Amino acid sequence: MAPQLAARTLEEYLSQWSRLGPTGASLVAAIIHTALIGLFFGLPAFAFIWAERKVSGRIQDRLGPTRTGGRFGWLQSLADGIKLVSKEDLVPAAADAMLFRVAPYIVVVASFAAFLVMPFSDGWTSQALEVGLFLGLAILSLEVLGIIFAGYSSGSKWSLFGGMREAAQMVSYEVPLGITAVIPVVIAGSMNLNEIANLQSGWATNWFIFHDPFAFLAFFVFFTVTLASNKRAPFDLAEAESELVGGFHTEYSGMRWSFFFLAEYASMFFVSMLGIILFMGGWWTGIAPIDQAVASTLGGYPLRVLGFLVLMVKSGILVTAQIWVRWTLPRLRIDQVMTTCLKYLVPISCFLFLGATVWPMVLIAATGKPTLLPADPIGVRVAKAHDPLGTSPPPRRPVASPSSQEGGE
């Protein structure tokens, strides 16, 4: 199914039904498109800040927010935002003022730009790239530059220690993150995220997490590594308040401080969406009759809306699991964090990558099938990737005109 770029389709709609002209329609479409992505960028933080407070409260036998916005504290995130906006923006006297001010924006822009290659449903993506997975992970890794700048420019040894810890941790954990993310690429034969998700359409047995035992274990290694890449407990040594006061953002206050956490929650949601697309069917429900019924009765657009909602629910569950892990496991020491990566996760991810590569060949030699589950072979799914539900009519064969036939004779 061809990608439906929101800016282009909106521009065509405005050109047809308004008097803006091509230039005005393009400008208005760009503004609306940017505003929608910016709104979506802030919504996960708004929702999951409240969710983290409620989940942590339940785990610790508390109630969490109960006053702002009713008995469940729905407006707690809004109240936090108003409080941070009203706080004074301070720059320490010993700080490098320019780097200190720029660092939070680098972190936010890196997290924001990563969503440009993320498909939100079948074909709903800002930039449909054949190397979308590679570019998304590369952009997200730029966040560490802002953290290093924040720690270095603060003029505080605690901030410097936190920045250096995060640099060592993030660079190290990018190795197993990249290896485990490549396993679905090996299965699908593509780095296009839209194609990877479409190859998992149909029943849940087509999901890559069930493709082989190595891919199943790779998903949990991927989830563990994303906790470290997002500075989430038990890997949050870059901001360990028990020993570094606040880590790399000790000297920040007000809105600049909030930018770091806005980027953290947005990155949590990004890696959760990425894990769902790579391993757990993306926007497909995993129940083939439901997808078929929606496509046949309501058409392609309602199916995309359903896929968007399914992807949001799946990603939200994975973010909730990250919150659950944070408030359940104790924080590791920095030497334990590095040992976990270099001595365990890197060799395990390499073994899983090798196993996922060899597994189909061994099964074909032994059983004649590339998988033990009742799933369609990858070759069959590749043939259906551009029309996963078979809703498009088959292409007609061109009929030669009489003149061309006579000329051929």
VEXLUMNU-304102 format. One record per residue (C-alpha): residue in three letters; residue number from 1; x, y, z. Coordinates in nm, 2 decimals, decimal comma. Layout:
 rest  nr     c1     c2     c3
  Ala NUM      X      Y      Z
...
//
This chain:
 rest  nr     c1     c2     c3
  Met   1   0,00   0,00   0,00
  Ala   2   0,15   0,33  -0,11
  Pro   3   0,26   0,57   0,17
  Gln   4   0,00   0,85   0,23
  Leu   5   0,22   1,15   0,33
  Ala   6   0,01   1,38   0,54
  Ala   7   0,16   1,71   0,42
  Arg   8   0,11   1,61   0,05
  Thr   9  -0,25   1,49   0,08
  Leu  10  -0,34   1,80   0,29
  Glu  11  -0,18   2,03   0,04
  Glu  12  -0,38   1,87  -0,25
  Tyr  13  -0,71   1,90  -0,04
  Leu  14  -0,64   2,27   0,03
  Ser  15  -0,55   2,34  -0,33
  Gln  16  -0,88   2,19  -0,45
  Trp  17  -1,12   2,33  -0,19
  Ser  18  -0,98   2,67  -0,11
  Arg  19  -0,85   2,99  -0,28
  Leu  20  -0,51   2,98  -0,12
  Gly  21  -0,32   2,88  -0,44
  Pro  22  -0,04   2,63  -0,46
  Thr  23   0,21   2,83  -0,25
  Gly  24  -0,05   2,92   0,02
  Ala  25  -0,18   2,57   0,03
  Ser  26   0,17   2,43   0,07
  Leu  27   0,25   2,68   0,35
  Val  28  -0,07   2,61   0,54
  Ala  29  -0,03   2,23   0,50
  Ala  30   0,33   2,25   0,64
  Ile  31   0,21   2,46   0,94
  Ile  32  -0,07   2,21   1,02
  His  33   0,15   1,91   0,97
  Thr  34   0,42   2,05   1,20
  Ala  35   0,16   2,14   1,46
  Leu  36   0,01   1,79   1,45
  Ile  37   0,35   1,62   1,50
  Gly  38   0,44   1,87   1,78
  Leu  39   0,10   1,80   1,95
  Phe  40   0,17   1,43   1,93
  Phe  41   0,52   1,48   2,06
  Gly  42   0,38   1,64   2,37
  Leu  43   0,08   1,41   2,43
  Pro  44   0,28   1,10   2,53
  Ala  45   0,47   1,31   2,80
  Phe  46   0,13   1,45   2,92
  Ala  47  -0,02   1,11   2,95
  Phe  48   0,27   0,91   3,08
  Ile  49   0,38   1,16   3,35
  Trp  50   0,03   1,11   3,50
  Ala  51   0,06   0,73   3,44
  Glu  52   0,40   0,71   3,61
  Arg  53   0,27   0,89   3,92
  Lys  54  -0,04   0,66   3,94
  Val  55   0,15   0,34   3,87
  Ser  56   0,43   0,42   4,11
  Gly  57   0,17   0,51   4,37
  Arg  58  -0,01   0,17   4,33
  Ile  59   0,32  -0,02   4,35
  Gln  60   0,42   0,17   4,67
  Asp  61   0,07   0,12   4,82
  Arg  62  -0,03   0,49   4,76
  Leu  63  -0,30   0,66   4,57
  Gly  64  -0,09   0,90   4,36
  Pro  65  -0,25   1,23   4,23
  Thr  66  -0,61   1,26   4,35
  Arg  67  -0,68   1,64   4,36
  Thr  68  -0,59   1,81   4,03
  Gly  69  -0,86   1,73   3,78
  Gly  70  -1,09   1,51   3,98
  Arg  71  -1,04   1,21   4,20
  Phe  72  -0,80   1,05   3,96
  Gly  73  -0,58   1,36   3,92
  Trp  74  -0,62   1,38   3,54
  Leu  75  -0,47   1,73   3,52
  Gln  76  -0,16   1,66   3,72
  Ser  77   0,07   1,69   3,41
  Leu  78  -0,09   2,02   3,32
  Ala  79  -0,04   2,15   3,68
  Asp  80   0,33   2,04   3,66
  Gly  81   0,37   2,23   3,33
  Ile  82   0,22   2,55   3,47
  Lys  83   0,45   2,53   3,77
  Leu  84   0,76   2,48   3,55
  Val  85   0,67   2,77   3,32
  Ser  86   0,64   3,00   3,62
  Lys  87   0,98   2,91   3,76
  Glu  88   1,28   3,14   3,70
  Asp  89   1,53   3,03   3,43
  Leu  90   1,87   3,04   3,60
  Val  91   2,22   3,00   3,45
  Pro  92   2,50   2,93   3,70
  Ala  93   2,78   3,19   3,71
  Ala  94   3,05   2,92   3,64
  Ala  95   2,85   2,77   3,34
  Asp  96   2,92   2,81   2,97
  Ala  97   2,60   3,01   2,90
  Met  98   2,56   2,93   2,53
  Leu  99   2,61   2,55   2,56
  Phe 100   2,40   2,55   2,88
  Arg 101   2,11   2,71   2,70
  Val 102   2,14   2,50   2,38
  Ala 103   2,18   2,16   2,54
  Pro 104   1,81   2,10   2,62
  Tyr 105   1,70   2,19   2,27
  Ile 106   1,95   1,94   2,12
  Val 107   1,79   1,67   2,33
  Val 108   1,43   1,77   2,24
  Val 109   1,51   1,81   1,87
  Ala 110   1,67   1,46   1,85
  Ser 111   1,37   1,30   2,01
  Phe 112   1,13   1,50   1,80
  Ala 113   1,31   1,43   1,47
  Ala 114   1,31   1,06   1,52
  Phe 115   0,93   1,05   1,47
  Leu 116   0,98   1,17   1,11
  Val 117   1,05   0,82   0,99
  Met 118   0,80   0,64   1,22
  Pro 119   0,49   0,51   1,05
  Phe 120   0,18   0,56   1,27
  Ser 121  -0,04   0,32   1,05
  Asp 122  -0,02   0,15   0,72
  Gly 123   0,13   0,42   0,50
  Trp 124   0,09   0,71   0,75
  Thr 125   0,44   0,84   0,78
  Ser 126   0,61   1,17   0,73
  Gln 127   0,91   1,03   0,55
  Ala 128   0,87   0,69   0,39
  Leu 129   1,24   0,58   0,36
  Glu 130   1,39   0,25   0,27
  Val 131   1,64   0,30   0,55
  Gly 132   1,39   0,43   0,81
  Leu 133   1,50   0,20   1,09
  Phe 134   1,87   0,30   1,05
  Leu 135   1,79   0,67   1,02
  Gly 136   1,55   0,67   1,32
  Leu 137   1,81   0,51   1,55
  Ala 138   2,08   0,74   1,42
  Ile 139   1,87   1,05   1,49
  Leu 140   1,77   0,93   1,84
  Ser 141   2,14   0,86   1,93
  Leu 142   2,21   1,24   1,89
  Glu 143   2,04   1,29   2,22
  Val 144   2,36   1,20   2,40
  Leu 145   2,53   1,51   2,26
  Gly 146   2,29   1,74   2,44
  Ile 147   2,34   1,55   2,76
  Ile 148   2,72   1,58   2,73
  Phe 149   2,68   1,95   2,66
  Ala 150   2,45   1,99   2,96
  Gly 151   2,69   1,81   3,19
  Tyr 152   3,01   1,98   3,06
  Ser 153   2,87   2,34   3,05
  Ser 154   2,70   2,34   3,39
  Gly 155   3,02   2,42   3,58
  Ser 156   2,95   2,14   3,84
  Lys 157   3,13   1,82   3,90
  Trp 158   2,81   1,63   3,97
  Ser 159   2,67   1,74   3,63
  Leu 160   3,00   1,65   3,46
  Phe 161   3,00   1,30   3,62
  Gly 162   2,64   1,24   3,51
  Gly 163   2,71   1,35   3,15
  Met 164   3,02   1,13   3,12
  Arg 165   2,83   0,83   3,26
  Glu 166   2,55   0,88   3,01
  Ala 167   2,80   0,91   2,72
  Ala 168   2,97   0,58   2,82
  Gln 169   2,64   0,40   2,89
  Met 170   2,45   0,51   2,58
  Val 171   2,74   0,45   2,34
  Ser 172   2,79   0,10   2,49
  Tyr 173   2,42   0,00   2,48
  Glu 174   2,38   0,11   2,12
  Val 175   2,57  -0,20   2,02
  Pro 176   2,32  -0,46   2,15
  Leu 177   2,03  -0,22   2,05
  Gly 178   2,15  -0,22   1,69
  Ile 179   2,21  -0,59   1,68
  Thr 180   1,87  -0,69   1,81
  Ala 181   1,70  -0,44   1,59
  Val 182   1,87  -0,60   1,29
  Ile 183   1,71  -0,94   1,36
  Pro 184   1,37  -0,84   1,22
  Val 185   1,55  -0,68   0,93
  Val 186   1,71  -1,01   0,85
  Ile 187   1,37  -1,18   0,87
  Ala 188   1,20  -0,92   0,66
  Gly 189   1,48  -0,84   0,42
  Ser 190   1,41  -0,47   0,45
  Met 191   1,48  -0,17   0,67
  Asn 192   1,15   0,00   0,56
  Leu 193   0,94   0,01   0,88
  Asn 194   0,62   0,01   0,68
  Glu 195   0,71  -0,30   0,50
  Ile 196   0,83  -0,47   0,82
  Ala 197   0,49  -0,41   0,98
  Asn 198   0,30  -0,52   0,67
  Leu 199   0,49  -0,85   0,66
  Gln 200   0,33  -0,93   1,00
  Ser 201  -0,03  -0,88   0,89
  Gly 202  -0,28  -1,16   0,94
  Trp 203  -0,29  -1,38   1,25
  Ala 204  -0,06  -1,32   1,55
  Thr 205   0,15  -1,62   1,45
  Asn 206   0,29  -1,40   1,17
  Trp 207   0,44  -1,16   1,42
  Phe 208   0,82  -1,17   1,41
  Ile 209   0,84  -1,23   1,79
  Phe 210   0,70  -1,58   1,71
  His 211   0,91  -1,64   1,40
  Asp 212   1,18  -1,84   1,59
  Pro 213   1,31  -1,88   1,95
  Phe 214   1,59  -1,64   1,88
  Ala 215   1,36  -1,35   1,77
  Phe 216   1,15  -1,42   2,08
  Leu 217   1,44  -1,37   2,31
  Ala 218   1,57  -1,08   2,10
  Phe 219   1,26  -0,88   2,18
  Phe 220   1,33  -0,90   2,56
  Val 221   1,69  -0,80   2,50
  Phe 222   1,57  -0,51   2,29
  Phe 223   1,33  -0,40   2,56
  Thr 224   1,61  -0,42   2,83
  Val 225   1,85  -0,22   2,61
  Thr 226   1,59   0,05   2,55
  Leu 227   1,56   0,10   2,92
  Ala 228   1,93   0,18   2,94
  Ser 229   1,92   0,40   2,62
  Asn 230   1,63   0,61   2,78
  Lys 231   1,81   0,64   3,12
  Arg 232   1,53   0,45   3,29
  Ala 233   1,58   0,26   3,62
  Pro 234   1,76   0,03   3,69
  Phe 235   2,00   0,20   3,44
  Asp 236   1,94   0,57   3,54
  Leu 237   2,30   0,62   3,67
  Ala 238   2,33   0,95   3,46
  Glu 239   2,08   1,12   3,70
  Ala 240   2,13   0,91   4,02
  Glu 241   2,00   1,14   4,29
  Ser 242   2,14   0,92   4,57
  Glu 243   2,50   1,00   4,46
  Leu 244   2,50   1,28   4,19
  Val 245   2,22   1,50   4,33
  Gly 246   2,05   1,52   3,99
  Gly 247   2,32   1,42   3,75
  Phe 248   2,36   1,61   3,42
  His 249   2,05   1,83   3,49
  Thr 250   2,14   1,93   3,85
  Glu 251   2,18   2,30   3,76
  Tyr 252   1,87   2,33   3,54
  Ser 253   1,54   2,47   3,64
  Gly 254   1,20   2,57   3,49
  Met 255   1,13   2,49   3,13
  Arg 256   1,48   2,39   3,04
  Trp 257   1,47   2,12   3,30
  Ser 258   1,13   2,00   3,17
  Phe 259   1,27   1,97   2,82
  Phe 260   1,49   1,68   2,93
  Phe 261   1,19   1,49   3,07
  Leu 262   0,98   1,58   2,77
  Ala 263   1,25   1,42   2,55
  Glu 264   1,28   1,12   2,78
  Tyr 265   0,91   1,03   2,77
  Ala 266   0,89   1,10   2,40
  Ser 267   1,19   0,86   2,35
  Met 268   1,02   0,60   2,57
  Phe 269   0,72   0,61   2,34
  Phe 270   0,94   0,61   2,02
  Val 271   1,13   0,29   2,12
  Ser 272   0,81   0,13   2,23
  Met 273   0,65   0,20   1,89
  Leu 274   0,97   0,07   1,73
  Gly 275   0,96  -0,25   1,93
  Ile 276   0,59  -0,31   1,84
  Ile 277   0,66  -0,25   1,47
  Leu 278   0,97  -0,47   1,46
  Phe 279   0,85  -0,77   1,67
  Met 280   0,47  -0,75   1,76
  Gly 281   0,28  -0,69   1,44
  Gly 282   0,28  -0,31   1,43
  Trp 283  -0,07  -0,17   1,37
  Trp 284  -0,22  -0,51   1,29
  Thr 285  -0,46  -0,66   1,55
  Gly 286  -0,33  -1,01   1,51
  Ile 287  -0,68  -1,13   1,45
  Ala 288  -0,71  -1,16   1,07
  Pro 289  -1,10  -1,16   1,04
  Ile 290  -1,12  -0,83   1,22
  Asp 291  -0,88  -0,66   0,98
  Gln 292  -1,05  -0,82   0,69
  Ala 293  -1,39  -0,72   0,81
  Val 294  -1,29  -0,35   0,86
  Ala 295  -1,12  -0,34   0,52
  Ser 296  -1,41  -0,50   0,33
  Thr 297  -1,69  -0,31   0,50
  Leu 298  -1,55   0,04   0,57
  Gly 299  -1,26   0,07   0,32
  Gly 300  -0,89   0,15   0,36
  Tyr 301  -0,91   0,48   0,56
  Pro 302  -1,10   0,33   0,86
  Leu 303  -0,85   0,04   0,86
  Arg 304  -0,57   0,29   0,89
  Val 305  -0,75   0,46   1,18
  Leu 306  -0,80   0,12   1,35
  Gly 307  -0,43   0,05   1,29
  Phe 308  -0,33   0,38   1,45
  Leu 309  -0,54   0,30   1,76
  Val 310  -0,40  -0,05   1,78
  Leu 311  -0,04   0,08   1,76
  Met 312  -0,11   0,34   2,03
  Val 313  -0,26   0,08   2,27
  Lys 314   0,03  -0,16   2,21
  Ser 315   0,29   0,11   2,26
  Gly 316   0,12   0,24   2,57
  Ile 317   0,13  -0,11   2,72
  Leu 318   0,50  -0,13   2,66
  Val 319   0,56   0,22   2,81
  Thr 320   0,36   0,10   3,12
  Ala 321   0,59  -0,20   3,14
  Gln 322   0,89   0,04   3,14
  Ile 323   0,73   0,24   3,43
  Trp 324   0,66  -0,09   3,61
  Val 325   1,02  -0,20   3,58
  Arg 326   1,14   0,14   3,71
  Trp 327   0,95   0,12   4,03
  Thr 328   1,02  -0,25   4,09
  Leu 329   1,39  -0,31   4,05
  Pro 330   1,67  -0,13   4,25
  Arg 331   1,93   0,09   4,07
  Leu 332   2,25  -0,08   3,96
  Arg 333   2,60   0,06   4,02
  Ile 334   2,78   0,21   3,72
  Asp 335   3,02  -0,08   3,70
  Gln 336   2,73  -0,33   3,71
  Val 337   2,56  -0,13   3,43
  Met 338   2,87  -0,15   3,21
  Thr 339   2,93  -0,52   3,30
  Thr 340   2,57  -0,60   3,21
  Cys 341   2,62  -0,45   2,86
  Leu 342   2,97  -0,56   2,77
  Lys 343   2,98  -0,91   2,93
  Tyr 344   2,62  -1,02   2,89
  Leu 345   2,40  -0,83   2,65
  Val 346   2,65  -0,79   2,37
  Pro 347   2,74  -1,16   2,35
  Ile 348   2,38  -1,26   2,39
  Ser 349   2,26  -1,03   2,12
  Cys 350   2,54  -1,16   1,88
  Phe 351   2,43  -1,52   1,96
  Leu 352   2,07  -1,44   1,89
  Phe 353   2,15  -1,27   1,56
  Leu 354   2,35  -1,57   1,45
  Gly 355   2,08  -1,81   1,56
  Ala 356   1,80  -1,61   1,38
  Thr 357   2,01  -1,62   1,07
  Val 358   2,08  -2,00   1,08
  Trp 359   1,74  -2,11   1,21
  Pro 360   1,54  -2,10   0,89
  Met 361   1,81  -2,29   0,70
  Val 362   1,82  -2,56   0,96
  Leu 363   1,44  -2,59   0,96
  Ile 364   1,41  -2,61   0,58
  Ala 365   1,68  -2,88   0,58
  Ala 366   1,50  -3,08   0,85
  Thr 367   1,13  -3,02   0,79
  Gly 368   1,10  -2,85   0,46
  Lys 369   0,94  -2,54   0,62
  Pro 370   1,11  -2,22   0,75
  Thr 371   0,89  -2,21   1,07
  Leu 372   0,73  -2,44   1,31
  Leu 373   0,42  -2,23   1,36
  Pro 374   0,11  -2,23   1,13
  Ala 375   0,22  -1,90   0,97
  Asp 376   0,26  -1,79   0,61
  Pro 377   0,62  -1,82   0,48
  Ile 378   0,80  -1,49   0,45
  Gly 379   0,81  -1,53   0,07
  Val 380   0,43  -1,54   0,06
  Arg 381   0,40  -1,24   0,29
  Val 382   0,65  -1,04   0,08
  Ala 383   0,43  -1,09  -0,22
  Lys 384   0,13  -0,95  -0,03
  Ala 385   0,32  -0,66   0,14
  His 386   0,19  -0,39  -0,09
  Asp 387  -0,17  -0,51  -0,04
  Pro 388  -0,18  -0,71   0,29
  Leu 389  -0,55  -0,77   0,29
  Gly 390  -0,60  -0,84  -0,08
  Thr 391  -0,85  -0,55  -0,11
  Ser 392  -0,70  -0,40  -0,43
  Pro 393  -0,81  -0,56  -0,77
  Pro 394  -0,55  -0,75  -0,96
  Pro 395  -0,37  -0,55  -1,23
  Arg 396  -0,51  -0,60  -1,58
  Arg 397  -0,28  -0,72  -1,86
  Pro 398  -0,23  -0,46  -2,13
  Val 399  -0,41  -0,54  -2,45
  Ala 400  -0,22  -0,46  -2,77
  Ser 401  -0,40  -0,23  -3,02
  Pro 402  -0,48  -0,36  -3,36
  Ser 403  -0,23  -0,13  -3,52
  Ser 404   0,05  -0,26  -3,30
  Gln 405  -0,05  -0,62  -3,38
  Glu 406  -0,04  -0,55  -3,75
  Gly 407   0,29  -0,38  -3,72
  Gly 408   0,43  -0,68  -3,54
  Glu 409   0,31  -0,91  -3,81
//
